Amino acid sequence: MSDHKASSTAGNSEVTAENPPKLNTFYDIINNLQKSLDEIVYTNKKSDEEMRSRIAAMEKRLKELEK
């Protein structure tokens, strides 16, 4: 019976006086969030560079067509 209770409460993340938060869990969450943000920023910068390159190519082609 205690095994069932242990497994059913294993995923319980409620913070109480009897179940204080674990600092390393907070650090893991913060580190994972930072990694995710870094990936988003990198992806956005890369997308921005690709868009600028495409726009420049289109502008160049447009100038060639106008001649």
N, C-alpha and C positions, 0 to 999 in steps of 0.2 A: 504494500500500500504506500509506503514512504517513497518507493521508487517512482510510482506514478505521480505523486505530488511533486517530487523533485523535477521530473521531466516536464510537468505541466507548468511549473513556475520558472523553469530555466530560461525561457524567453521573456520573462517578465522584467521590464526595465524600469518599473516604477521606483522612484527614489524615495526612501523613507528613512527614519532615524535608524531602523534596523538594517536597512540596505542603502548605505551611503554611496554616492557616485564614486567610481574608480577614476583617479586622475589620468592614468594611462589611456583609459577609454576616451576621455575628453581630448587628450593629445592626439590619439589616433584619428578621431573625427576631424579635428582641426587640420591635421596633416593631409587627410584625404580631401577635405574641402579645398585646401591650398593647391593640391595637385590638380584637382578638377578645374579650379580657376585658372591655373597656369596653362592647362591644355586649351581652355576656351580662349584665353587671350592669344595664345600662339595660333590657334585655328583662325581667329578673327583677323589677326595681322596678315596671315598667309592669304586668306580670302581677299583682304583689302589690296594686297600687292598684286594678286592675280587680276582683280577687277581693274585696277589702275593700268596694268599692262594691256589688258584687252581694250580699254577705252583709248589708250594712246595708239594702239594699232588701228582701231576704227577711225580715229581722227586722221591718222596718217593716210589711210586708204581713202577717206573722204576728200582730203586735199588733193590726192592723186587724181581722183575722179573729176574734181572741179576744174582741173587744168585742161 
